[in-house]
Every structure is written in structure tokens, then in C-alpha cells.
Amino acid sequence: MTAVKVKAKIIGGGFAGCEAAYQLLKRGVDVTLVEMKPTKRSPAHHIDTLCEVVCSNSFKSDDINTSSGLLKAEMRLLDSIVVRIAEETRVPAGNALAVDRYLFSQKITGYLESFSDFHRVNAVETSLDTDGYDFVIVATGPLTDDALIPEFRRLFGEEFLYFFDAVAPIVTVDSIDFDSAFIASRYGKGEPDYINCPMNKDEYLYFYENLIAAETVALKDFENNVFEGCMPIEVMAKRGADTMRFGPLKPVGLRDERKAEKPYAVLQLRKENEQGSLYNLVGFQTNLKYGEQKRVFSLIPALRDAEFVRYGVMHRNTFINAPKFLNEHFQLFSHPRLFFAGQLTGVEGYMESTVSGLIAAIQAYRIYSGKPPIEFSPQTVTGALCKHVSTDFGDYSPMNSSFGILEPLSEHIRDKSQRKAEYSKRSIELMKKIVKNL
């Protein structure tokens, strides 16, 4: 007698949805992935392939003694397809794992399509019905289409939230003025992978004054719903003349050896593609009108003649009040065959979204197969994110990976570097034990 194949539907072809699809496909599940592109695109999406990198092309540090690097190390142990393809398509970015966004998306799409049990449906989903599937994983992301919002209201009432997110502009390398710009890494560490655009005090203050006076795109309530990790540069600037100099325009550790004068402020540019023909303005997420972006950002001497191939854009981010509705397996209390993943659940960041899709897929498959779900210790970054999503502690807001969300060490270590190393060592040892039970 032939065993009946497990059938799953995933709604959304972003990082969480693609990772979930791979985790199920490798376990022999028949997967239907519903993705609205190219039938319809959100304001932030531009290509038809899956797992599109819509914001920065950096997935943050790959150093295992940082929380973002530790999360990637855990994900490698869990066989994350997103991390694997990211490594295959990486571009130089110091200690960060940055990718060629187009090649990355193409490879993810091609890999999933190589499975005979993978079925992509290009349509705008309007229902969260599980009929015809053993379980459904909803990974529609922070740009969930309006067509699905009524279903959210049906499930969650008015208790789902939203905030606004912003992405940074991209310029061509040929249009950067290298009489002003210089290539260097901070404090000379690692490969010199960033282009640095310095300003003296007068140049900076003139830029600052124009920035805070520039016209922005009007968005309802956005200033009250900005996530701190993706704050528009103009919002940051309005907090004080020196705020940017302690953030994305920090000059410390950066010197142009050709000049005696130390920079007063420095904008860093990071590679956007493998060829190094495109660079993004690091930390310059913005809601300025396009014409204002060209005018104001061109006041930075190295960008006076810059060619902008993409301007920054502001868009709505949607997420549910997860602790009121989801358990630590990303499973809906009221409808156990429904799972949620990605930024929709209130995790923030590419890898955080990806790992939530990975966990939702593993747990959904195990629960359906009659196996107990895997317990991911909150002493791992993965487990701590699961705990964040499922623990009701008052006002709920998006969360990145950080050592601060891990359970404390058994003894206090004063030295910061040593403490981080101990967190990482403990986490990896635990994750290796967890993986043996998968």
C-alpha cells in the first residue's frame, strides 16, 4: 500500500517561505507555494524570482561572536538553504555576509524548482483556508497584500499591528568622486571592502541642515511606527545635529591616507553586486521624495555627481501581535493546522525571518507526523526568537537577534568579548545536540 503524501501550502515566497519550502521538500512533503509575483508586486519588489532581497544586501556580521553571526552558525547546523546560497553568492563586505541580490534570488528559485514536489502558483491569496492541505504556513511578510488583511482581521480582530520600514538608495560606482572618496575598512581591519565618503565640519553641517528641511513623502502615522533598526536617516537627523555622527556617519577609525585632516563625518558605501558596479548608502534608509534624495545626498562631496539607480522608499510593515495567538512552534492556538513565519510574526531581519520559516516547517511536519515538536533552548538565538514570539510581556514589537534575548550565562563574565564567546560556545554545543534529534 502506497503511503499518502503529506501536502502543505506556503503563502509567500520571501525568505521565510522559501526556507520553509526547502525544509519540507527535503522531508518528502508535496509543497505548493503561492506567490503573488509577477501577477502583482508590492512597492518594494522589483523582480519575479523568489526570495527577493528588498532592503540592504547585507545579512549582517558572519562573526560567530556576534549575535547575527551566531544565528547563521546555528542555521548552518540546521541546514538552511538561505544561508547556503548566500555563501555561494556573497560579495565582499568585511565581516558581513552580503550577497549579489539578483544571483542569490535566482539560485534560490532554481534550487526549489528542481524538486518535483514543488509547485509554484502565481496568484494573490485571499484565504487562509487549510482545505486540501495537511497544514498551511503563512509567510506573507511585512508587505502582506491588502487582499489578505480581511482574513487577518477575522483571525486576530484588531490586535495586529503595523509599522513602517525604509530602504536605502543605490548608486553606480563609476559616478562616485574618488578624489573625495577613499577605500578602507574601519581601523584597517580585514579587507577594505567599503567606499568611504568623508565630510568636513562645514560640509556636514550644510548637509545636515538641508536634510532636516527636505520634503518627505506623506505617510499616515509613520513617525509613531518607525522600527529603530530601520530608522529613516532624516528622522534620525532630527534628533540632533550629531546623532548621525554616532550612527551611520560615524568617522572613527576611518582615515584617508592622502589627507592630513581627519573626517568630521563619513558615509560608507557597500557593494550591491558581485561585479562591484553598484553600491548602497549604508544606513541611509529614507522617506525623502526622490528629487530631494538626489539633491540632498549629492551634497556629500563624493556623491556630487552620483547616478542613483534606485532611490530609497518607505513602505508599510505588517506584523501580528504574535504572543496572543502563536505558540513557540509558530502555530496558531485557535487553528492548529495554521502556522505563521517571517516578519509577519514580529521577528526583524533577513536571517531572523528565515529561521522562523525553518522552525515553522520543521515543527509543522513533526506535529502532523505524530512526533513531538523539537524544543529549541532559549540559550540558542533560534530558541530565544521562538520564545520572543510566544511570550506575552506587554507591548509587542519586532525583535532582531541579540545576546540580550538569550538566557543569561550561569556566571557573570565581566569581559565583553569573553562573554560573547561563551554565549556562542554554549549555543553551538546545544544546537549540535538538538540537530541530532531532527
C-alpha positions as CSV (number, residue, x, y, z in Angstrom):
1,M,0.0,0.0,0.0
2,T,1.4,3.4,-1.0
3,A,1.7,5.9,1.8
4,V,-0.3,9.1,1.3
5,K,2.0,12.0,0.6
6,V,1.9,14.9,3.1
7,K,0.7,18.1,1.4
8,A,1.5,21.6,2.6
9,K,0.8,25.1,1.3
10,I,3.0,28.0,1.9
11,I,1.7,31.5,1.3
12,G,4.6,33.9,0.4
13,G,7.8,33.4,-1.5
14,G,10.2,35.5,0.6
15,F,13.0,34.4,2.9
16,A,10.7,32.6,5.4
17,G,8.5,31.0,2.8
18,C,11.4,29.7,0.7
19,E,13.3,28.3,3.7
20,A,10.1,26.6,4.9
21,A,9.6,25.1,1.4
22,Y,13.1,23.6,1.3
23,Q,12.8,22.1,4.8
24,L,9.5,20.4,3.8
25,L,10.7,19.3,0.4
26,K,13.8,17.6,1.7
27,R,11.5,15.7,4.1
28,G,9.4,14.4,1.2
29,V,6.4,16.8,1.5
30,D,4.4,18.0,-1.5
31,V,4.7,21.7,-1.4
32,T,2.5,24.3,-3.1
33,L,3.9,27.8,-2.8
34,V,1.6,30.7,-3.5
35,E,3.4,33.9,-4.5
36,M,1.7,36.9,-5.9
37,K,4.6,38.0,-8.2
38,P,4.5,38.6,-11.1
39,T,0.7,38.8,-11.0
40,K,1.1,41.7,-8.5
41,R,4.1,43.3,-6.8
42,S,4.4,45.3,-3.6
43,P,6.0,48.8,-3.8
44,A,9.3,47.3,-2.6
45,H,9.5,44.3,-5.0
46,H,11.0,44.6,-8.5
47,I,11.9,41.1,-9.8
48,D,9.9,37.9,-10.4
49,T,12.2,35.4,-8.8
50,L,11.6,34.1,-5.2
51,C,13.4,35.2,-2.0
52,E,14.0,38.8,-3.3
53,V,16.4,40.9,-1.3
54,V,14.3,44.1,-1.0
55,C,16.3,46.1,1.5
56,S,20.1,46.1,2.2
57,N,22.0,43.3,0.5
58,S,23.9,42.6,3.8
59,F,22.8,39.9,6.1
60,K,24.9,41.4,8.9
61,S,28.0,40.0,10.6
62,D,29.2,36.5,10.0
63,D,31.5,36.6,13.0
64,I,30.3,33.8,15.4
65,N,31.0,36.1,18.4
66,T,28.2,38.4,17.3
67,S,24.5,37.5,17.7
68,S,23.9,37.7,13.9
69,G,26.9,35.5,13.2
70,L,25.9,33.1,15.9
71,L,22.4,32.8,14.4
72,K,23.9,32.0,11.0
73,A,26.1,29.3,12.6
74,E,23.0,27.8,14.2
75,M,21.2,27.9,10.8
76,R,24.1,26.1,9.1
77,L,23.7,23.3,11.6
78,L,20.0,23.2,10.8
79,D,20.8,23.0,7.0
80,S,19.4,26.4,6.0
81,I,19.2,26.7,2.2
82,V,19.1,30.5,2.5
83,V,22.5,30.6,4.3
84,R,24.0,28.1,1.9
85,I,23.0,30.0,-1.2
86,A,24.0,33.3,0.5
87,E,27.5,31.9,0.9
88,E,27.6,30.8,-2.8
89,T,26.6,34.3,-3.9
90,R,28.4,36.5,-1.4
91,V,30.2,39.8,-2.3
92,P,33.0,41.3,-0.3
93,A,31.7,43.2,2.8
94,G,34.3,42.8,5.5
95,N,33.0,40.5,8.3
96,A,29.4,40.8,7.0
97,L,27.7,38.2,4.8
98,A,26.5,40.3,1.8
99,V,25.1,38.9,-1.4
100,D,24.6,39.7,-5.1
101,R,20.9,40.2,-4.7
102,Y,19.9,39.0,-8.2
103,L,22.1,35.9,-8.3
104,F,21.0,35.0,-4.8
105,S,17.3,35.2,-5.7
106,Q,17.9,33.3,-9.0
107,K,19.7,30.5,-7.3
108,I,17.1,30.0,-4.5
109,T,14.4,29.9,-7.1
110,G,16.2,27.4,-9.3
111,Y,17.0,25.2,-6.4
112,L,13.4,24.9,-5.2
113,E,12.1,24.4,-8.7
114,S,14.5,21.4,-9.1
115,F,12.2,19.4,-6.7
116,S,9.5,17.5,-8.5
117,D,7.2,18.0,-5.5
118,F,7.5,21.8,-5.6
119,H,4.6,23.7,-7.2
120,R,4.6,27.5,-7.6
121,V,1.3,29.2,-8.0
122,N,1.4,32.9,-9.1
123,A,-1.7,34.4,-7.5
124,V,-2.8,36.9,-4.9
125,E,-4.0,34.7,-2.0
126,T,-7.2,35.9,-0.3
127,S,-7.9,32.9,2.0
128,L,-6.2,31.2,4.9
129,D,-8.4,28.1,4.4
130,T,-6.5,24.8,5.0
131,D,-8.8,22.6,2.9
132,G,-6.9,20.2,0.7
133,Y,-3.7,20.6,2.7
134,D,-2.4,18.9,5.9
135,F,-1.2,22.3,7.1
136,V,-0.6,25.8,5.8
137,I,2.4,28.2,6.6
138,V,1.6,31.9,6.2
139,A,4.8,33.8,5.4
140,T,3.4,36.8,3.5
141,G,5.8,39.1,5.1
142,P,5.7,42.8,6.3
143,L,4.2,43.8,2.9
144,T,1.2,41.5,3.1
145,D,-1.2,42.4,0.4
146,D,-4.5,44.2,1.3
147,A,-6.4,41.3,-0.2
148,L,-5.4,39.1,2.8
149,I,-6.0,41.7,5.5
150,P,-9.7,40.8,6.0
151,E,-8.6,37.2,6.8
152,F,-6.2,38.6,9.4
153,R,-9.0,40.7,10.9
154,R,-11.1,37.6,11.1
155,L,-8.4,35.6,12.9
156,F,-6.9,38.3,15.0
157,G,-9.5,41.0,15.4
158,E,-7.9,44.4,15.6
159,E,-5.0,43.1,17.6
160,F,-2.5,43.0,14.8
161,L,0.0,45.9,14.4
162,Y,1.9,47.7,11.8
163,F,4.9,50.0,11.4
164,F,6.8,51.5,8.5
165,D,10.1,50.5,7.1
166,A,12.6,52.2,4.8
167,V,15.3,51.1,2.3
168,A,18.5,52.9,1.2
169,P,19.4,54.3,-2.3
170,I,21.9,52.7,-4.6
171,V,24.4,54.5,-6.8
172,T,26.8,53.4,-9.6
173,V,30.4,53.1,-8.7
174,D,31.5,55.0,-11.8
175,S,29.7,58.1,-10.7
176,I,31.5,58.3,-7.3
177,D,34.1,61.0,-7.0
178,F,37.2,59.2,-5.8
179,D,39.1,62.5,-5.4
180,S,37.0,62.8,-2.3
181,A,36.1,59.1,-1.6
182,F,38.6,56.5,-0.4
183,I,38.5,52.7,0.1
184,A,39.3,51.5,3.6
185,S,38.0,49.3,6.4
186,R,37.4,50.7,9.9
187,Y,40.6,50.7,11.9
188,G,42.2,48.9,9.0
189,K,40.7,45.6,10.0
190,G,40.0,42.9,7.4
191,E,39.7,43.6,3.7
192,P,39.0,47.2,2.7
193,D,35.5,46.5,1.3
194,Y,33.8,49.8,1.8
195,I,34.0,53.1,-0.1
196,N,34.1,55.9,2.4
197,C,32.7,59.4,1.6
198,P,34.1,61.9,4.1
199,M,32.8,65.4,5.0
200,N,34.5,68.2,7.0
201,K,32.5,70.1,9.6
202,D,31.2,72.8,7.2
203,E,30.2,70.2,4.6
204,Y,28.5,68.1,7.2
205,L,26.5,70.9,8.8
206,Y,25.4,72.1,5.4
207,F,24.2,68.6,4.5
208,Y,22.5,68.2,7.9
209,E,20.6,71.5,7.5
210,N,19.4,70.5,4.1
211,L,18.4,67.0,5.2
212,I,16.2,68.1,8.1
213,A,14.5,70.6,5.9
214,A,13.9,68.3,2.9
215,E,10.5,67.2,1.8
216,T,9.3,63.7,2.7
217,V,6.6,61.5,1.3
218,A,3.5,61.9,3.5
219,L,2.6,58.6,5.3
220,K,-0.1,58.2,7.8
221,D,1.3,57.8,11.3
222,F,4.7,56.7,10.1
223,E,6.7,58.7,12.7
224,N,5.0,56.9,15.5
225,N,5.6,53.5,14.0
226,V,9.2,53.5,12.9
227,F,11.2,50.5,13.9
228,E,14.5,51.8,15.4
229,G,16.6,49.3,13.4
230,C,15.5,50.8,10.1
231,M,15.0,54.4,11.0
232,P,14.9,56.9,8.1
233,I,18.0,59.0,8.0
234,E,16.0,62.2,8.1
235,V,14.2,61.1,11.2
236,M,17.5,60.3,12.9
237,A,18.9,63.6,11.9
238,K,16.0,65.5,13.5
239,R,17.1,64.0,16.9
240,G,20.1,66.3,16.9
241,A,22.9,67.6,14.8
242,D,25.4,65.0,16.0
243,T,23.1,61.9,16.1
244,M,24.2,60.7,12.6
245,R,27.8,61.1,13.6
246,F,27.3,58.5,16.3
247,G,25.4,56.3,13.9
248,P,25.8,55.7,10.1
249,L,28.1,58.7,9.6
250,K,30.5,57.7,12.4
251,P,34.0,58.8,11.4
252,V,36.1,56.9,14.0
253,G,38.7,54.5,12.6
254,L,38.5,55.8,9.1
255,R,41.3,57.9,7.6
256,D,42.2,58.9,4.1
257,E,45.9,58.4,4.0
258,R,46.2,61.0,1.2
259,K,45.0,63.8,3.5
260,A,46.1,65.2,6.9
261,E,42.7,66.3,8.0
262,K,40.6,63.8,9.9
263,P,37.0,63.4,8.6
264,Y,34.3,65.0,10.7
265,A,31.7,62.5,9.3
266,V,31.9,59.6,6.9
267,L,29.2,57.9,4.8
268,Q,30.1,54.3,3.9
269,L,29.0,52.6,0.7
270,R,28.7,48.8,0.4
271,K,28.8,46.6,-2.7
272,E,25.4,45.6,-4.1
273,N,26.5,43.1,-6.6
274,E,29.4,40.7,-7.4
275,Q,30.8,42.9,-10.1
276,G,31.0,45.9,-7.7
277,S,29.3,48.2,-10.2
278,L,26.6,49.2,-7.7
279,Y,26.9,50.4,-4.1
280,N,24.3,51.2,-1.5
281,L,24.4,54.1,1.0
282,V,24.8,52.3,4.3
283,G,22.3,53.4,6.9
284,F,20.6,55.8,4.6
285,Q,17.1,54.3,4.6
286,T,14.8,57.2,3.7
287,N,11.4,58.6,3.1
288,L,12.5,61.7,1.2
289,K,10.9,62.5,-2.1
290,Y,13.0,61.2,-5.0
291,G,14.1,64.6,-6.2
292,E,15.1,65.6,-2.6
293,Q,17.2,62.4,-2.3
294,K,19.1,63.4,-5.4
295,R,19.5,67.0,-4.3
296,V,20.4,66.4,-0.6
297,F,22.6,63.3,-0.9
298,S,24.5,64.9,-3.7
299,L,25.7,67.5,-1.2
300,I,28.1,64.8,0.1
301,P,31.3,65.7,-1.9
302,A,31.9,62.1,-3.1
303,L,28.4,61.9,-4.4
304,R,28.2,65.3,-6.1
305,D,27.7,63.6,-9.5
306,A,26.3,60.3,-8.3
307,E,23.9,58.4,-10.5
308,F,21.1,56.9,-8.5
309,V,19.8,53.6,-9.9
310,R,17.4,53.1,-7.0
311,Y,16.0,55.7,-4.6
312,G,15.1,54.9,-1.1
313,V,11.4,54.1,-0.4
314,M,9.2,53.9,2.6
315,H,6.6,51.1,2.9
316,R,4.2,49.6,5.4
317,N,5.3,46.7,7.5
318,T,2.6,44.4,8.9
319,F,3.0,42.1,11.9
320,I,0.6,40.3,14.2
321,N,0.6,40.5,18.0
322,A,2.1,37.1,18.0
323,P,2.2,36.2,21.7
324,K,-1.5,36.4,21.9
325,F,-2.0,34.0,19.1
326,L,1.1,31.8,18.5
327,N,3.0,29.2,20.5
328,E,6.7,28.7,20.4
329,H,6.3,26.5,17.3
330,F,4.8,29.4,15.3
331,Q,1.5,27.5,15.4
332,L,-1.8,29.3,15.8
333,F,-3.6,28.4,19.0
334,S,-7.1,28.6,17.5
335,H,-6.3,26.8,14.3
336,P,-3.5,24.2,14.8
337,R,-3.1,23.5,11.1
338,L,-2.1,27.1,10.5
339,F,1.5,28.2,11.1
340,F,2.9,31.7,10.7
341,A,6.5,32.7,9.8
342,G,8.8,35.6,8.9
343,Q,8.5,39.3,9.8
344,L,4.7,38.8,10.0
345,T,5.3,37.2,13.4
346,G,7.4,40.1,14.7
347,V,11.0,38.8,14.1
348,E,13.0,41.5,12.3
349,G,15.8,40.9,9.8
350,Y,16.6,38.6,6.9
351,M,18.1,35.7,9.0
352,E,15.6,36.1,11.8
353,S,12.7,35.8,9.3
354,T,14.5,32.8,7.6
355,V,15.0,30.9,10.8
356,S,11.3,31.3,11.7
357,G,10.3,29.7,8.4
358,L,12.8,26.9,9.1
359,I,11.3,26.3,12.6
360,A,7.7,26.6,11.5
361,A,8.3,24.0,8.7
362,I,10.1,21.5,11.0
363,Q,7.5,21.8,13.8
364,A,4.5,21.6,11.4
365,Y,5.9,18.5,9.8
366,R,6.7,16.8,13.1
367,I,3.3,17.7,14.6
368,Y,1.5,16.4,11.6
369,S,3.6,13.2,11.6
370,G,2.7,12.5,15.2
371,K,6.1,13.3,16.5
372,P,6.7,15.7,19.4
373,P,7.9,19.1,18.3
374,I,11.6,19.9,18.9
375,E,12.4,22.0,21.9
376,F,14.8,24.8,20.9
377,S,16.5,26.1,24.0
378,P,16.3,29.8,24.7
379,Q,20.0,29.6,25.3
380,T,20.3,29.5,21.5
381,V,19.4,32.5,19.4
382,T,16.9,30.4,17.5
383,G,15.2,29.3,20.6
384,A,15.3,32.8,22.1
385,L,13.5,34.2,19.0
386,C,10.9,31.4,19.3
387,K,10.4,32.5,23.0
388,H,10.1,36.2,21.9
389,V,7.3,35.4,19.5
390,S,5.4,33.3,22.1
391,T,5.9,35.2,25.3
392,D,3.3,37.9,26.2
393,F,5.3,40.6,28.1
394,G,3.3,43.7,27.4
395,D,3.7,45.9,24.3
396,Y,4.9,43.7,21.5
397,S,7.4,45.0,18.9
398,P,9.8,43.5,16.3
399,M,12.9,41.8,17.5
400,N,16.4,41.2,15.9
401,S,18.8,38.6,17.2
402,S,20.9,39.8,20.1
403,F,22.8,38.4,23.0
404,G,20.3,40.3,25.2
405,I,17.5,37.9,24.4
406,L,19.5,34.8,25.4
407,E,19.1,33.3,28.8
408,P,22.0,34.6,31.0
409,L,25.1,32.6,31.5
410,S,25.4,30.7,34.7
411,E,28.1,33.0,35.9
412,H,28.8,36.7,35.1
413,I,31.8,37.3,32.8
414,R,33.0,40.9,33.0
415,D,35.0,41.0,29.8
416,K,32.6,41.7,26.9
417,S,34.5,39.7,24.2
418,Q,34.9,36.7,26.5
419,R,31.2,36.9,27.5
420,K,30.1,36.8,23.8
421,A,32.4,34.0,23.1
422,E,31.0,32.0,26.0
423,Y,27.4,32.7,24.7
424,S,28.4,31.4,21.3
425,K,30.2,28.3,22.6
426,R,27.2,27.4,24.8
427,S,24.7,27.9,21.9
428,I,26.6,25.9,19.3
429,E,27.0,23.0,21.8
430,L,23.3,23.0,22.5
431,M,22.3,23.3,18.8
432,K,24.5,20.3,17.8
433,K,22.6,18.2,20.4
434,I,19.3,19.5,19.1
435,V,20.2,18.7,15.5
436,K,20.8,15.0,16.4
437,N,17.1,14.6,17.2
438,L,15.8,16.1,13.9
